Amino acid sequence: MPKTTKNAPLTSVISFLEHDLIKLWLKNTTSPNSRAARKQDLVEFIFIFKITSIDDFKAIERADIISWRDSLAKTKVKEGYAIRSIKRKLSSISKFFEFLCDENFVKINPVLGVERPKLKANEGVTQAISTAQAKDLLDTPDPKTLKGKRDRAILATFLFHALRRSELCNLKIKDIVERDGIKQFEIMGKGDKVRYVPINPVAIRRIYEYLEVSGPQHAGNKDSAIFRALSNNKKFSTTGMTPIAIYNLVIRYGQKAGIDTSHYSPHSLRATAATQALINGVDIRKVQYWLGHASIQTTAMYDKRENRPEDSPSYRVSY
């Protein structure tokens, strides 16, 4: 196997990505988000194993993959990578070796047979927030300011529709469509799968209030991002908000609302919305479509009903 005592130089890793086989593998991945994730996972793998030649992949054995898997739990801060991240990295590298096998470049896929860490239903790392916290969060941005109106619309879009952060960032004016007389979001999800999500009345009101103050050049531009970034002079720019800007926004308002943000992120709002739908009797298969999940097992990990402290028997006991 390639030596792993020292990381590969970053410049050689970048140049190595220009190899025809790697470029073809990445090009074959149609989803831009999946392509970016697989590229990052491959870069880390090349970096850790100090791979400088495509032939180095021929020397990788199953024992090397097992050691790498085990090391992932220890190499990121104290806690290591999340189980879902480790599973994704193993999947990415396995798919790359499958491709190399198909191209008759290597004889076997050394990732095959390597056990993935177990992640049980309801053990997802994403934490939902309580109903009371969600209500407080929705009311945290200032409804009188330009920025506050935008941020109120963003939080409502998250909490009433369970969108992924990337899906919210990619929303354009033209993605608010009317179907069967109902305003709906046309969402481009993972794997370029389109789904239609009816827009909650609270959210559509906030979105229109925000678009009204953002100006006709914004609202009238069908190809414009719905949620635009603010420039230094507190005016909306022509570009949409980035995922990191959305992350920082959600964290900032979470802190203002008194939420413990140690396990809180935009994905917490997605888990919260899914949990609320299930609490209110929505069939889990409808929630699966709503979330854009290919597997109902993935949807089950967003079900935090058993973990809600406000539903504890402690609050039902009286003497």
C-alpha positions as CSV (number, residue, x, y, z in Angstrom):
1,M,0.0,0.0,0.0
2,P,1.1,3.6,-0.4
3,K,2.8,5.1,2.6
4,T,0.5,7.0,4.9
5,T,2.9,8.5,7.4
6,K,3.0,11.8,5.6
7,N,0.2,13.5,3.6
8,A,0.6,14.0,-0.1
9,P,1.5,17.5,-1.2
10,L,-1.6,19.5,-2.1
11,T,-0.3,20.5,-5.5
12,S,0.3,16.9,-6.6
13,V,-3.2,16.0,-5.4
14,I,-4.7,18.8,-7.5
15,S,-2.7,17.8,-10.6
16,F,-3.6,14.2,-10.0
17,L,-7.3,15.0,-10.4
18,E,-6.6,15.8,-14.0
19,H,-6.0,12.2,-14.8
20,D,-8.3,10.9,-17.5
21,L,-9.8,8.1,-15.5
22,I,-10.6,10.4,-12.5
23,K,-12.1,13.1,-14.8
24,L,-14.2,10.4,-16.5
25,W,-15.5,9.0,-13.2
26,L,-16.5,12.4,-11.9
27,K,-18.1,13.4,-15.2
28,N,-20.2,10.3,-15.1
29,T,-21.8,11.5,-11.8
30,T,-24.7,13.6,-13.1
31,S,-25.7,15.4,-9.9
32,P,-23.4,18.5,-9.2
33,N,-23.8,18.1,-5.4
34,S,-22.9,14.3,-5.6
35,R,-20.0,15.1,-7.9
36,A,-18.6,17.7,-5.5
37,A,-19.0,15.3,-2.5
38,R,-17.3,12.4,-4.3
39,K,-14.5,14.6,-5.5
40,Q,-13.8,15.9,-1.9
41,D,-13.9,12.3,-0.6
42,L,-11.4,11.2,-3.3
43,V,-9.1,14.1,-2.6
44,E,-9.0,13.2,1.1
45,F,-8.3,9.6,0.3
46,I,-5.5,10.6,-2.1
47,F,-4.1,13.0,0.5
48,I,-4.1,10.5,3.4
49,F,-2.6,7.6,1.4
50,K,0.0,9.8,-0.3
51,I,-1.1,8.6,-3.7
52,T,0.9,10.2,-6.5
53,S,0.2,7.8,-9.4
54,I,-3.0,6.1,-10.6
55,D,-1.0,2.9,-10.3
56,D,-0.9,3.4,-6.5
57,F,-4.6,2.4,-6.4
58,K,-3.6,-1.1,-7.4
59,A,-1.7,-1.5,-4.1
60,I,-4.6,-0.7,-1.9
61,E,-5.9,-3.8,0.0
62,R,-8.9,-4.5,2.2
63,A,-6.8,-4.2,5.3
64,D,-5.8,-0.7,4.3
65,I,-9.5,0.3,3.9
66,I,-10.3,-1.2,7.3
67,S,-7.5,0.8,8.9
68,W,-8.6,4.0,7.1
69,R,-12.2,3.4,8.2
70,D,-11.2,3.0,11.8
71,S,-9.0,6.1,11.7
72,L,-11.8,8.3,10.4
73,A,-13.5,8.0,13.8
74,K,-10.4,9.6,15.5
75,T,-8.9,12.1,13.0
76,K,-11.5,14.9,13.2
77,V,-11.2,16.9,16.4
78,K,-12.0,14.5,19.4
79,E,-15.1,12.8,18.3
80,G,-14.1,11.8,14.8
81,Y,-16.3,12.0,11.8
82,A,-20.0,11.4,12.1
83,I,-21.1,7.8,11.3
84,R,-23.0,9.0,8.2
85,S,-20.0,10.9,7.0
86,I,-17.8,7.7,7.3
87,K,-20.4,5.7,5.5
88,R,-20.5,8.3,2.7
89,K,-16.7,8.3,2.3
90,L,-16.6,4.5,2.1
91,S,-19.4,4.6,-0.4
92,S,-17.6,7.2,-2.6
93,I,-14.3,5.3,-2.6
94,S,-16.1,2.0,-3.2
95,K,-17.8,3.5,-6.3
96,F,-14.4,4.8,-7.5
97,F,-12.9,1.3,-7.3
98,E,-16.0,-0.2,-9.0
99,F,-15.3,2.2,-11.8
100,L,-11.6,1.2,-12.0
101,C,-12.8,-2.5,-12.1
102,D,-15.1,-1.7,-15.0
103,E,-12.3,-0.1,-16.8
104,N,-10.1,-3.2,-16.2
105,F,-7.6,-1.0,-14.3
106,V,-7.8,-3.0,-11.1
107,K,-8.9,-6.6,-10.5
108,I,-10.9,-6.2,-7.3
109,N,-12.7,-3.5,-5.3
110,P,-11.0,-3.6,-1.8
111,V,-13.9,-1.8,-0.2
112,L,-16.3,-4.7,-0.9
113,G,-16.8,-6.7,2.3
114,V,-15.7,-3.9,4.6
115,E,-18.4,-3.3,7.2
116,R,-19.9,0.1,7.5
117,P,-20.5,1.6,10.9
118,K,-24.1,1.0,12.1
119,L,-26.5,3.8,12.2
120,K,-29.9,2.8,13.7
121,A,-33.2,4.6,12.9
122,N,-33.7,7.6,15.1
123,E,-29.9,7.8,15.8
124,G,-29.2,10.5,13.2
125,V,-26.9,13.2,14.5
126,T,-29.2,16.0,13.5
127,Q,-31.2,17.3,16.4
128,A,-34.7,18.7,16.1
129,I,-35.8,21.7,18.1
130,S,-39.0,21.9,20.2
131,T,-42.3,23.4,19.0
132,A,-41.8,26.3,21.4
133,Q,-38.3,26.9,20.1
134,A,-39.5,26.8,16.5
135,K,-42.1,29.4,17.3
136,D,-39.6,31.7,19.0
137,L,-37.2,31.2,16.1
138,L,-39.8,32.2,13.5
139,D,-40.4,35.5,15.4
140,T,-36.7,36.3,16.1
141,P,-35.8,38.4,12.9
142,D,-37.0,42.1,13.0
143,P,-40.1,42.3,10.8
144,K,-39.6,46.0,10.1
145,T,-36.2,45.8,8.4
146,L,-35.2,44.7,4.9
147,K,-32.9,42.0,6.2
148,G,-35.4,41.0,8.8
149,K,-38.1,40.4,6.3
150,R,-35.8,38.3,4.2
151,D,-34.7,36.2,7.2
152,R,-38.2,35.7,8.4
153,A,-39.1,34.3,5.0
154,I,-36.0,32.0,5.0
155,L,-36.8,30.5,8.5
156,A,-40.4,30.0,7.5
157,T,-39.3,28.3,4.3
158,F,-37.2,25.9,6.3
159,L,-39.6,25.2,9.1
160,F,-42.7,24.7,7.0
161,H,-41.3,22.8,4.0
162,A,-38.2,20.8,5.4
163,L,-36.0,21.9,2.5
164,R,-32.3,21.1,2.3
165,R,-30.0,24.0,2.6
166,S,-28.8,23.6,-1.0
167,E,-32.5,23.5,-2.2
168,L,-33.3,26.7,-0.4
169,C,-30.2,28.4,-1.9
170,N,-31.2,27.3,-5.4
171,L,-34.8,28.5,-5.2
172,K,-35.6,31.0,-8.0
173,I,-38.5,33.3,-8.5
174,K,-39.7,31.0,-11.3
175,D,-39.8,28.1,-8.9
176,I,-42.9,29.5,-7.2
177,V,-45.5,27.9,-9.5
178,E,-49.2,27.4,-9.3
179,R,-50.5,23.8,-9.7
180,D,-54.1,22.9,-9.1
181,G,-54.8,26.4,-7.9
182,I,-52.1,26.1,-5.2
183,K,-48.8,27.9,-4.9
184,Q,-46.0,25.4,-4.8
185,F,-42.2,25.2,-4.8
186,E,-40.7,23.3,-7.7
187,I,-37.7,21.8,-6.0
188,M,-34.7,20.3,-7.7
189,G,-33.5,17.7,-5.2
190,K,-30.7,15.2,-5.0
191,G,-30.1,13.2,-8.2
192,D,-31.8,16.0,-10.2
193,K,-35.2,14.7,-9.0
194,V,-38.0,17.3,-9.2
195,R,-40.7,17.4,-6.5
196,Y,-43.5,19.9,-5.9
197,V,-44.1,21.2,-2.4
198,P,-47.2,23.2,-1.6
199,I,-46.2,26.5,0.1
200,N,-47.6,27.1,3.6
201,P,-49.7,30.3,3.9
202,V,-47.3,31.7,6.6
203,A,-44.3,31.2,4.4
204,I,-45.9,32.5,1.2
205,R,-47.0,35.7,3.0
206,R,-43.5,36.3,4.4
207,I,-41.9,35.6,1.0
208,Y,-44.2,38.1,-0.7
209,E,-43.6,40.7,2.0
210,Y,-39.9,40.3,1.4
211,L,-40.2,40.4,-2.4
212,E,-42.3,43.6,-2.1
213,V,-39.5,45.5,-0.4
214,S,-36.7,43.9,-2.4
215,G,-37.9,45.8,-5.5
216,P,-39.5,45.0,-8.9
217,Q,-36.1,44.3,-10.5
218,H,-35.8,41.3,-8.1
219,A,-39.4,40.1,-8.0
220,G,-39.9,40.5,-11.7
221,N,-36.7,38.6,-12.7
222,K,-37.9,35.0,-13.0
223,D,-34.3,33.6,-13.1
224,S,-33.3,35.5,-9.9
225,A,-32.6,33.6,-6.7
226,I,-35.5,34.2,-4.2
227,F,-33.1,34.8,-1.3
228,R,-30.5,37.3,-2.3
229,A,-27.4,38.3,-0.4
230,L,-27.2,41.8,1.2
231,S,-24.4,44.1,0.0
232,N,-22.3,46.3,2.4
233,N,-24.7,49.2,2.0
234,K,-27.6,47.0,3.2
235,K,-29.1,46.7,-0.3
236,F,-29.8,43.4,-2.0
237,S,-27.1,42.2,-4.4
238,T,-27.9,40.4,-7.7
239,T,-26.5,37.1,-6.3
240,G,-28.2,34.5,-4.2
241,M,-27.2,33.6,-0.7
242,T,-24.5,30.9,-0.3
243,P,-24.9,27.8,1.8
244,I,-22.4,29.1,4.4
245,A,-24.3,32.4,4.6
246,I,-27.5,30.4,5.2
247,Y,-25.7,28.3,7.9
248,N,-24.5,31.4,9.7
249,L,-27.9,33.0,9.5
250,V,-29.6,30.0,11.1
251,I,-27.0,29.7,13.8
252,R,-27.2,33.4,14.6
253,Y,-30.9,33.4,15.0
254,G,-30.8,30.2,16.9
255,Q,-28.5,31.8,19.5
256,K,-30.8,34.8,19.7
257,A,-33.7,32.5,20.3
258,G,-31.9,30.8,23.2
259,I,-31.3,27.5,21.4
260,D,-28.3,25.4,22.3
261,T,-26.4,25.4,19.0
262,S,-23.9,22.7,19.8
263,H,-25.9,20.2,17.8
264,Y,-28.0,22.6,15.8
265,S,-27.8,23.5,12.2
266,P,-30.1,24.3,9.2
267,H,-30.6,20.5,9.0
268,S,-32.2,20.7,12.5
269,L,-35.0,22.8,10.9
270,R,-35.5,20.0,8.3
271,A,-35.7,17.4,11.1
272,T,-38.1,19.6,13.1
273,A,-40.5,20.0,10.2
274,A,-40.4,16.3,9.5
275,T,-41.1,15.5,13.1
276,Q,-44.0,18.0,13.3
277,A,-45.6,16.5,10.2
278,L,-45.4,13.0,11.7
279,I,-46.7,14.2,15.1
280,N,-49.7,15.6,13.2
281,G,-50.6,12.3,11.6
282,V,-49.0,12.6,8.1
283,D,-48.2,9.2,6.6
284,I,-44.5,8.6,6.7
285,R,-44.5,7.8,2.9
286,K,-45.9,11.2,2.2
287,V,-43.2,12.7,4.4
288,Q,-40.6,10.7,2.5
289,Y,-41.7,12.3,-0.8
290,W,-41.9,15.7,0.9
291,L,-38.3,15.4,2.1
292,G,-37.1,14.1,-1.3
293,H,-35.8,10.8,0.2
294,A,-35.1,7.7,-2.0
295,S,-35.4,5.4,1.0
296,I,-38.0,5.4,3.8
297,Q,-35.2,4.3,6.2
298,T,-33.6,7.7,5.7
299,T,-36.9,9.4,6.5
300,A,-37.2,7.4,9.7
301,M,-34.0,9.0,10.9
302,Y,-35.7,12.3,10.8
303,D,-38.5,11.1,13.1
304,K,-37.6,12.6,16.5
305,R,-40.9,12.0,18.2
306,E,-39.5,9.7,20.8
307,N,-36.8,12.2,21.7
308,R,-39.1,15.2,22.4
309,P,-38.6,16.2,26.1
310,E,-41.9,18.1,26.1
311,D,-43.7,14.8,25.5
312,S,-42.0,13.1,28.4
313,P,-44.2,11.2,30.9
314,S,-42.6,13.5,33.5
315,Y,-45.1,16.2,32.4
316,R,-48.1,13.8,32.6
317,V,-47.5,12.8,36.3
318,S,-49.6,14.5,38.9
319,Y,-50.3,13.7,42.6
